[in-house]
Amino acid sequence: MLTLAVSLLFSAPQDWVYKSDLGFVDLDTMQRRSPAEFFKHGEQLRQAGRPEEAAQVFTLIREHVPDLALREAAHFEAAETWFKAASFDNAYREYETFVVRYPQSDRATQAKRMELSSALALARAGRSTGVFGLSIASSSKPGIEFLKASLRRYPREEFTADFIQRLGKFHFERGDWDAAADQFQLILDQYADAPDAVLALWMLGVTSEARFSSVEYDIKPLKDARRHYERFLEEAEKMRRLPEPARRWVDEIQGSVEKRLERVYDLMLEKARRTVKYYEWKGLPKAALLYHKAILKDLVSYRRVLPQFPRREAEADARAALQAAGVPLPAVSPARPDEGKK
């Protein structure tokens, strides 16, 4: 019996053929196995670390056995086998065709989820490209295109927004800010009632902030970050009422949003302060005074959102310059004691 089991395990799938009256037959040994036994043979091959041969076994069952339930199971196991073997390209195609062939299956929802997972995994791993059999590069593009195609096919699954979020984070990790922001914005536009909207709004702010290299550069990313963080704080209570885990996410993130927003305000103040210094250096005091006044007005708006935003050196400089020029000072909300920051 042990010899027979070992012989069966190490019989290559191409040695087996299906006969309607006999089941699967090994052409070398003439061993016969029922479709159910052949299915177990595929599972044994997978457990033995031979995923390609296991997938071939499941494919033979899928293509030849008339038992619909067994064919369906074999098709799904072929996809699972490829995924576990990190052959994400093959896994993606198997899950995709499974959903097409068995749309009413109890496994269909899981197959859709795994189709998306396979595409994302392929994007992360990359597909090798080369010439004459030599790999010269690895590209994430096929996986990204597969994922986007699947998301278009399954726009209303409970996990759709989550995978859009994952795609956005994938782009973010690669420093592709535009592509990342597009995915996060897509969630806010089309899945605003999903808990993922909490993370999407947060990541839009983080992405905008990441665009900003230093205070010398374009201030627009900071303005965008400010807009997203302020919106997060404004809509925090509303977002807490979204399905779970939205409340937990809001509670976990809100403190960080406030800290990041304070940093953004500081960077914007520093940008304005440097502009003042530039106009003073150019001998344009009136232009400098306009920016001093703008700094105080900005502080009023900052403290509407963060009432305890601390006093900064730029504020003291602006008040002194305007008082010296006889310009009326705008009202400024109370703040925390001066912490010595600019």
C-alpha positions in Angstrom: 0.0 0.0 0.0 2.8 2.4 0.9 4.6 1.7 -2.4 1.4 2.4 -4.3 0.9 5.7 -2.5 4.4 6.8 -3.2 4.1 5.8 -6.8 0.9 7.8 -7.1 2.4 10.8 -5.5 5.4 10.9 -7.8 3.5 10.2 -11.0 3.7 13.3 -13.2 0.3 14.8 -14.2 1.1 14.5 -17.9 1.2 10.7 -17.5 -2.5 10.6 -16.5 -5.5 10.6 -18.9 -9.2 10.6 -18.1 -11.4 7.8 -19.3 -15.1 8.3 -18.7 -15.6 4.6 -17.7 -12.3 4.2 -15.8 -11.5 7.6 -14.2 -7.9 8.8 -14.4 -5.4 6.3 -15.7 -1.6 6.5 -15.4 -0.4 5.5 -18.9 2.9 4.2 -17.5 1.7 2.0 -14.7 -2.0 1.7 -15.7 -3.0 2.6 -12.2 -6.5 3.9 -12.0 -7.9 6.6 -9.7 -11.4 8.0 -9.3 -11.8 11.8 -9.8 -12.1 12.2 -6.1 -8.9 10.2 -5.5 -7.1 12.2 -8.2 -8.2 15.4 -6.5 -6.5 14.2 -3.3 -3.4 13.4 -5.5 -3.4 17.1 -6.4 -3.5 18.1 -2.7 -0.7 15.7 -1.9 1.5 17.2 -4.7 0.8 20.7 -3.3 1.7 19.6 0.2 4.9 18.0 -1.1 6.0 21.4 -2.5 5.2 20.7 -6.2 2.6 23.4 -6.9 3.0 23.3 -10.7 2.2 19.6 -10.9 -0.6 20.1 -8.4 -2.2 22.8 -10.5 -1.9 20.6 -13.5 -3.9 17.8 -11.7 -6.6 20.3 -10.7 -6.7 21.5 -14.3 -7.2 18.0 -15.7 -10.1 17.5 -13.3 -11.6 20.9 -14.3 -11.4 20.1 -18.0 -12.5 16.5 -18.1 -14.6 15.4 -15.1 -18.4 15.8 -15.7 -19.1 16.2 -11.9 -19.8 20.0 -11.8 -19.1 20.3 -8.0 -15.7 18.5 -8.3 -14.8 20.6 -11.4 -15.7 23.8 -9.4 -13.6 22.7 -6.4 -10.6 21.8 -8.7 -10.7 25.1 -10.5 -10.7 27.0 -7.2 -7.9 24.8 -5.8 -5.8 25.4 -8.9 -6.1 29.2 -8.3 -5.2 28.7 -4.6 -2.2 26.6 -5.5 -0.8 29.2 -7.9 -1.3 31.9 -5.3 0.4 29.9 -2.5 3.3 29.3 -4.9 3.6 33.1 -5.5 2.7 32.6 -9.2 0.4 35.6 -9.0 -0.1 36.0 -12.8 -1.5 32.4 -13.1 -3.4 32.8 -9.8 -5.1 36.0 -11.1 -6.2 34.3 -14.3 -7.5 31.3 -12.5 -9.6 33.3 -10.1 -10.8 35.5 -12.9 -12.1 32.6 -15.0 -13.5 30.9 -11.9 -15.8 34.0 -11.2 -16.9 33.9 -14.9 -17.7 30.2 -14.9 -19.2 30.0 -11.4 -20.8 33.4 -10.6 -23.3 31.9 -8.3 -20.8 29.7 -6.4 -20.4 30.0 -2.6 -16.7 30.6 -3.5 -17.3 33.4 -5.9 -16.9 36.2 -3.4 -13.7 34.8 -2.1 -12.5 34.2 -5.6 -13.1 37.9 -6.4 -11.2 38.9 -3.3 -8.3 36.7 -4.2 -8.3 37.9 -7.8 -7.7 41.4 -6.4 -5.1 40.1 -4.0 -3.3 38.3 -6.8 -3.2 41.4 -8.9 -1.9 43.5 -6.0 0.7 40.9 -5.1 1.8 40.8 -8.8 2.2 44.6 -8.7 4.4 44.3 -5.6 6.5 41.4 -6.9 6.6 42.8 -10.5 6.5 40.8 -13.7 9.9 40.1 -15.2 10.5 41.2 -18.8 13.5 40.3 -20.9 14.8 39.0 -24.2 16.1 35.6 -25.3 14.9 34.2 -22.0 17.0 36.6 -19.9 15.2 38.7 -17.3 16.4 42.3 -17.6 13.7 44.2 -15.7 10.7 43.8 -13.4 7.5 45.9 -13.9 4.6 46.5 -11.6 2.5 47.8 -14.5 0.8 44.4 -15.4 -0.4 43.9 -11.8 -1.6 47.5 -11.5 -3.6 47.1 -14.8 -5.0 43.8 -13.6 -6.1 45.3 -10.3 -7.8 48.3 -11.9 -9.6 46.0 -14.4 -10.9 43.8 -11.5 -12.0 46.9 -9.5 -14.0 48.0 -12.5 -15.6 44.6 -12.7 -16.4 44.5 -9.0 -17.3 48.1 -8.0 -19.7 47.2 -5.2 -18.1 44.4 -3.2 -17.6 45.0 0.5 -13.8 44.9 0.0 -13.6 47.1 -3.2 -12.8 50.3 -1.3 -10.2 48.5 0.7 -8.3 47.4 -2.4 -8.5 50.9 -3.9 -7.0 52.1 -0.6 -4.3 49.4 -0.9 -3.5 50.5 -4.5 -3.2 54.1 -3.3 -0.8 53.1 -0.5 1.2 51.1 -3.1 1.6 54.2 -5.2 2.4 56.2 -2.1 5.2 53.8 -1.0 6.7 54.2 -4.4 6.6 58.0 -4.2 4.0 58.3 -7.0 2.0 61.0 -5.3 -0.4 61.8 -8.2 -1.4 58.2 -8.7 -1.8 57.7 -4.9 -3.9 60.8 -4.5 -6.1 59.7 -7.4 -7.0 56.5 -5.6 -7.7 58.1 -2.3 -9.9 60.7 -3.9 -11.7 58.0 -5.8 -12.8 56.5 -2.4 -14.1 59.9 -1.2 -16.0 60.4 -4.5 -17.5 56.9 -4.8 -17.3 55.3 -1.4 -17.9 58.1 1.0 -20.2 55.9 3.1 -17.6 53.3 3.6 -15.2 53.3 6.6 -12.3 53.5 4.2 -13.2 57.1 3.6 -11.6 57.9 7.0 -8.2 56.5 5.9 -8.6 58.0 2.4 -9.0 61.5 3.7 -6.1 61.0 6.1 -3.9 59.7 3.3 -4.8 62.6 1.0 -3.4 64.9 3.7 -0.3 62.8 4.2 0.3 62.5 0.4 0.0 66.3 -0.1 2.4 66.8 2.8 4.8 64.3 1.3 4.9 66.3 -1.9 6.4 69.3 -0.1 10.2 69.0 0.0 11.1 72.2 1.9 9.8 75.7 2.6 11.6 77.0 -0.5 9.4 75.1 -2.9 5.8 75.5 -4.1 3.4 76.0 -1.2 0.4 74.4 -3.0 1.0 71.0 -1.5 0.9 72.5 1.9 -2.3 74.3 1.2 -3.8 70.9 0.0 -2.5 69.2 3.1 -4.1 71.9 5.2 -7.4 71.5 3.4 -7.5 67.8 3.9 -6.5 67.8 7.5 -9.0 70.6 8.4 -11.7 68.7 6.6 -10.8 65.6 8.6 -11.2 67.5 11.9 -14.4 69.2 10.7 -16.0 65.9 9.7 -14.5 63.7 12.4 -17.8 63.3 14.3 -19.7 62.5 11.1 -17.1 59.9 10.1 -17.4 58.2 13.5 -20.9 57.3 12.5 -19.7 55.3 9.4 -19.7 51.5 9.7 -17.0 50.0 11.9 -14.1 50.3 12.2 -14.5 53.9 11.2 -14.9 55.2 14.8 -11.8 53.4 15.9 -9.8 54.8 13.0 -11.0 58.3 13.7 -10.0 58.0 17.3 -6.6 56.6 16.5 -5.8 59.1 13.8 -7.3 62.4 15.0 -4.4 63.2 17.4 -1.9 62.7 14.6 -4.0 64.9 12.2 -3.8 67.7 14.8 -0.1 67.4 15.1 0.5 67.2 11.4 -1.8 70.2 10.8 0.1 72.2 13.4 3.3 71.4 11.5 1.7 72.4 8.2 0.6 75.7 9.8 4.2 76.3 11.0 5.6 75.6 7.5 3.1 78.0 6.0 4.1 80.7 8.5 7.7 80.1 7.7 7.0 80.5 4.0 5.3 83.8 4.7 8.1 84.9 7.1 10.7 84.2 4.4 8.7 86.2 1.9 8.7 89.1 4.3 12.4 88.9 4.7 12.8 88.9 0.9 10.7 92.0 0.4 12.6 93.8 3.2 15.9 92.8 1.6 14.6 94.2 -1.7 13.7 97.4 0.0 9.9 97.0 -0.5 8.5 97.7 3.0 4.9 98.1 1.8 4.9 94.6 0.3 6.5 93.3 3.5 3.8 94.8 5.6 1.1 93.1 3.5 2.6 89.8 4.3 2.9 90.7 8.0 -0.8 91.5 8.0 -1.5 88.2 6.2 0.4 86.3 8.8 -1.8 87.6 11.6 -5.0 86.9 9.6 -3.8 83.4 8.9 -3.2 82.9 12.6 -6.8 83.8 13.3 -8.0 81.1 10.8 -5.5 78.6 12.2 -6.8 79.1 15.8 -10.4 78.6 14.7 -9.3 75.0 13.9 -6.6 74.5 16.5 -7.6 76.9 19.3 -4.4 76.3 21.3 -2.0 76.8 18.3 1.0 78.4 20.1 2.5 81.8 19.5 5.3 82.0 17.1 8.2 84.4 16.4 6.6 85.3 13.1 3.5 86.5 15.0 5.6 88.7 17.3 7.5 90.1 14.3 4.4 90.9 12.4 2.7 92.7 15.3 5.8 94.8 15.9 6.2 95.7 12.3 2.5 96.7 11.9 2.5 98.7 15.1 5.7 100.5 14.0 4.0 101.4 10.7 0.8 102.5 12.4 -1.3 99.8 10.8 -4.3 98.5 12.8 -3.8 95.0 14.1 -6.3 92.3 13.4 -7.7 90.4 16.4 -5.8 87.3 17.2 -7.3 84.5 19.3 -5.6 83.5 22.6 -2.8 81.0 22.2 -0.6 78.8 24.2 2.4 80.5 25.7 5.2 81.3 23.3 7.3 78.1 22.9 10.2 79.9 21.2 9.5 78.5 17.8 9.6 80.6 14.6 
